[in-house]
Amino acid sequence: MNGSRQLIAIFLVVAAASLAPVGDLFAKLLAVSYGAIFICFGRYLAGGAFGLGVLILSQRFRLPPLTDMPGQFLRAAIAACSIICLIGALKHAPLADVMAGFYLAPVISTGLSATLLGERLGLVKSIGTGLALFGVIAILGPPGAFNLGGALAILSGVLFAFYLIAAKMASEAEDPPSAAVIQSLMAAVCTAPLALSGDAIPLSWPTIGLFVLIGMISIIYQAATLIAHRWAAASTLAPFFYAALVSSVGLGAVVLNETPTPAGLLGIMAIASGGVLVALADLKRPELPIMNRTTRTA
């Protein structure tokens, strides 16, 4: 049963990561006219409202205990800061480069999971993770590594890594889809004062439609990520997040006319190789049980 759940978790990560750049492409288009905080607010408001409606209609919504609300709010704030940096990066860098910076998060969370959660990496998994990190560095390499867009993308990835670890440390009794909805609505509340304090820009119906699509993709991604991290170790899932890079390179080439560089292609190959190594390591050796998390919150 544990093996089947791990495979489902990997599938969820690959599907969610492949879909995520579509929402970020829409955000990049909106960033021409709107600020990062406003787009973040709209993304979380639309996603939270959509997810809440689906869960209520399906009678699946589960309100977490009041004692867990501070942890929910903290995770929502970290996620919101990460997405604000991500959207800011999209204004200044190609889509694939921004996605590469953002997906430093699984590499960082793998290291943190070994330190904070007691997950065992082993030599093969460490080499695979190192290859993935090399791939990200290759994609972000000169001349765009240290510009504003690259810096914001990396900061976004660092923040999201802490979100992943905080989610992993949450109570096992937490319902992941409900948590994703609650955190989305909390993130909307957090960003609302700054998002709505500037000059109001009339929203056309096509623009509202884009916000709804971004929100739907966001809530699906967040829920799938939370479920996956409940069923498999962070170090196991980390390389599979890089399916987003393949998707972002394709979208950038087709929609934005952003041609992948040789370094970018090398990076993707390294990331894929790292993912295979980690997957093989898990097939040969099961993960050691991680520490008891039933009472931990973040």
C-alpha positions, -999 to +999 in steps of 0.1 A: +000+000+000+028+024+008+044+017-026+012+025-044+007+057-024+043+067-033+036+061-070+004+082-068+023+109-050+049+110-078+022+111-105+005+141-086+038+160-085+045+154-122+010+164-132+009+195-110+043+206-119+036+203-157+004+224-152+019+251-130+038+270-158+005+275-177-008+296-147+026+314-146+024+321-183-010+338-177+005+357-147+034+369-170+008+383-194-011+400-166+022+414-151+024+439-181-005+458-166-008+448-129+015+446-099+028+414-084+009+418-052-024+424-070-019+394-092-010+373-061-041+385-044-063+377-074-047+343-078-053+332-042-088+348-040-100+330-071-083+297-063-095+297-027-131+305-037-131+279-065-116+252-042-140+261-013-170+257-036-158+224-049-152+210-015-185+222+000-205+208-030-187+175-026-191+176+012-153+172+016-144+205+033-128+199+067-121+229+089-088+224+108-087+228+146-084+263+160-051+254+175-037+248+140-048+282+126-015+299+135+003+273+115-021+276+086-016+314+086+022+311+087+022+287+057-001+310+038+021+340+044+052+321+033+034+309+002+022+344-006+057+359-003+070+332-026+044+338-053+049+376-051+086+371-058+078+346-086+054+371-103+080+399-099+106+377-115+083+370-145+084+407-154+122+406-158+132+371-170+121+344-194+095+319-182+119+289-182+146+308-162+120+319-136+107+283-133+142+270-129+149+295-100+116+286-084+123+249-086+153+253-065+127+247-038+127+209-040+165+207-039+165+230-008+137+211+008+155+178+003+184+191+023+162+205+049+142+173+051+173+154+060+182+179+087+148+187+102+127+156+094+152+129+097+148+116+061+177+095+049+192+105+016+220+081+009+248+084-017+227+077-049+199+101-038+225+127-029+241+124-063+207+126-080+198+158-061+232+172-069+226+166-106+193+184-104+209+213-087+236+215-114+208+215-140+191+245-123+224+263-122+230+256-159+196+270-168+202+301-147+238+305-158+254+336-173+244+361-184+210+360-166+219+344-133+223+376-112+199+400-127+167+411-108+146+385-124+170+357-115+174+369-080+137+371-074+132+337-089+158+322-065+143+340-035+109+326-046+123+291-046+140+295-012+107+307+003+087+278-013+112+253+001+103+265+036+066+262+027+071+226+016+089+218+049+063+236+069+036+216+051+055+184+058+056+192+095+019+199+097-005+176+116-012+142+099-048+147+107-050+177+084-070+173+052-047+185+024-074+199+000-091+218+028-057+231+040-049+243+005-082+262+003-078+277+038-043+288+031-053+303-003-080+324+014-056+334+042-030+345+016-057+366-002-065+383+032-028+389+038-022+405+005-055+424+002-045+456+020-015+462-003-032+449-034-062+471-031-044+502-018-033+515-052-052+530-080-080+507-091-077+494-127-110+483-143-110+446-149-124+434-182-141+401-184-112+384-203-089+396-175-112+383-148-113+350-167-075+349-166-075+354-129-100+326-124-079+302-145-047+312-126-066+306-093-079+272-104-044+261-115-029+274-083-053+256-060-050+223-079-012+226-077-012+234-040-036+206-031-017+180-052+016+191-036+002+188-001-013+153-007+019+141-024+041+153+006+017+134+029+023+102+010+060+103+001+093+118+014+103+153+003+136+139-010+117+113-031+094+139-047+120+166-053+133+157-088+098+152-102+089+188-097+113+195-126+086+184-150+077+220-148+109+230-166+100+209-197+066+224-197+079+260-193+105+256-220+078+244-244+054+272-235+081+298-237+091+286-272+056+283-286+038+312-269+065+337-261+091+329-288+118+322-261+143+298-276+160+274-252+198+279-250+223+250-251+229+256-214+191+253-208+189+220-226+219+207-207+202+217-175+170+198-183+190+167-192+208+169-158+176+174-139+160+144-157+190+122-149+189+133-113+153+124-111+160+089-125+187+083-099+165+093-070+137+071-082+160+042-086+174+047-051+139+046-037+131+014-056+162-003-042+158+010-006+127+022+012+128+054+031+134+052+068+104+063+088+104+100+094+098+113+129+064+115+145+046+146+132+011+141+147+014+171+170+038+193+150+025+225+134+043+252+114 
